[in-house]
Amino acid sequence: MWLVSGALKNYYRVNSTLPDRIIVFRDGVGDGQLETVHEHEVRQLLECFKRVGEEYKYVTVTLCRCHCRFVSHCIV
């Protein structure tokens, strides 16, 4: 989570304030991994936020059920 804390410190340096909200898109989480993500990654994120001096209240993990494929057809 050092990337997140570094990004927050840089944001504060540039803007003299921390963001109101943080949205983290976490790709590749399956139904069977939700508990692991909650136990490890969400806890690490919340601890990281506290270390930089802000107490964000909510963390949401969203699953994507979209299996779209984009196919390009080139006619020469």
Backbone hydrogen bonds in HBPLUS format (Angstrom, degrees):
<---DONOR---> <-ACCEPTOR-->    atom                        ^
c    i                          cat <-CA-CA->   ^        H-A-AA   ^      H-
h    n   atom  resd res      DA  || num        DHA   H-A  angle D-A-AA Bond
n    s   type  num  typ     dist DA aas  dist angle  dist       angle   num
A0004-VAL N   A0001-MET O   3.10 MM   3  5.31 120.6  2.46 100.8 114.3     1
A0005-SER N   A0001-MET O   3.13 MM   4  6.53 167.5  2.15 158.4 160.6     2
A0006-GLY N   A0002-TRP O   2.95 MM   4  5.93 155.8  2.01 140.5 147.6     3
A0007-ALA N   A0003-LEU O   2.92 MM   4  6.05 154.2  1.98 142.5 149.7     4
A0008-LEU N   A0004-VAL O   2.90 MM   4  6.15 157.3  1.95 152.4 158.6     5
A0009-LYS N   A0005-SER O   2.94 MM   4  6.13 158.2  1.99 146.5 152.4     6
A0010-ASN N   A0006-GLY O   2.97 MM   4  6.14 157.4  2.02 146.0 152.3     7
A0011-TYR N   A0007-ALA O   2.88 MM   4  6.05 155.6  1.94 145.4 152.6     8
A0012-TYR N   A0008-LEU O   2.94 MM   4  6.16 159.6  1.98 148.1 153.1     9
A0013-ARG N   A0009-LYS O   2.95 MM   4  6.18 153.4  2.02 144.2 151.8    10
A0014-VAL N   A0010-ASN O   3.01 MM   4  6.26 154.3  2.08 149.8 155.8    11
A0015-ASN N   A0011-TYR O   2.84 MM   4  5.93 162.0  1.87 154.6 160.1    12
A0016-SER N   A0012-TYR O   2.71 MM   4  4.82 139.2  1.88 138.5 141.8    13
A0033-GLN N   A0030-GLY O   2.95 MM   3  5.29 156.2  2.01 111.9 119.8    14
A0037-VAL N   A0033-GLN O   2.93 MM   4  6.17 163.1  1.96 160.6 165.5    15
A0038-HIS N   A0034-LEU O   2.90 MM   4  6.10 159.5  1.94 150.1 156.0    16
A0039-GLU N   A0035-GLU O   2.87 MM   4  6.08 163.3  1.90 151.3 155.8    17
A0040-HIS N   A0036-THR O   2.97 MM   4  6.01 155.1  2.03 149.9 155.8    18
A0041-GLU N   A0037-VAL O   2.95 MM   4  5.05 111.2  2.43 119.6 137.5    19
A0042-VAL N   A0037-VAL O   3.00 MM   5  6.31 163.9  2.02 162.0 164.3    20
A0044-GLN N   A0040-HIS O   3.00 MM   4  6.15 156.4  2.05 146.8 153.8    21
A0045-LEU N   A0041-GLU O   2.92 MM   4  6.16 156.6  1.97 149.3 155.6    22
A0046-LEU N   A0042-VAL O   2.99 MM   4  6.25 166.8  2.01 155.1 157.6    23
A0047-GLU N   A0043-ARG O   3.00 MM   4  6.22 158.9  2.05 150.0 155.8    24
A0048-CYS N   A0044-GLN O   2.91 MM   4  6.05 153.8  1.98 146.6 154.2    25
A0049-PHE N   A0045-LEU O   2.92 MM   4  6.23 156.5  1.98 153.2 159.2    26
A0050-LYS N   A0046-LEU O   3.10 MM   4  6.37 155.7  2.17 144.4 150.5    27
A0051-ARG N   A0047-GLU O   3.00 MM   4  6.28 151.0  2.09 145.9 153.7    28
A0052-VAL N   A0048-CYS O   3.24 MM   4  6.59 144.5  2.38 147.6 155.5    29
A0054-GLU N   A0049-PHE O   3.04 MM   5  5.48 164.3  2.06 153.5 148.8    30
A0053-GLY N   A0050-LYS O   3.02 MM   3  5.04 152.9  2.09 101.5 109.8    31
